[in-house]
Amino acid sequence: MPRILSIDYGLKRTGIAVTDPFQIIATGLTTIDSKQLIPFLKDYFLREEVEKIIIGLPKNWDETDTHATPLVEKAIKNLKKSFPNMPLETVDERFTSKMAKDAMLEMGLKKMQRRNKALVDEIAATIMLQEYLNR
């Protein structure tokens, strides 16, 4: 079975997570420089079968756009242009970074490890994907 891939897109870094082939468990894949997203995905799609991309869309509690919403919308346009046959779905990403930091604390990671923003982004992508799977 093909995987589902999750993207937590940011100005500098992008966290990426994927499901197992049975689409049961979400696992952090990596964090990359956001400018490398399209080349990274092109290479990944050559090696792994992916049926859908989900990407976190930042919104405020009142559903208005955040400062990051236009950035993510631009990334979505680039993804649709680069992968026109790949289904893409936006998901709510509110609190995923906070949940990632809380998860790191619960895992017993040391303070310096918890400051690793790349790890936070990867875990946030994993949380988004696992919540998507649980729906």
Secondary structure, DSSP 8 states (H G I E B T S, - for coil): --EEEEEEE-SSEEEEEEE-TTS--EEEEEEEEGGGHHHHHHHHHHHS-EEEEEEEE-B-TTS-B-TTHHHHHHHHHHHHHH-TTS-EEEEE-TTHHHHHHHHHHHTT--HHHHT-HHHHHHHHHHHHHHHHHH-
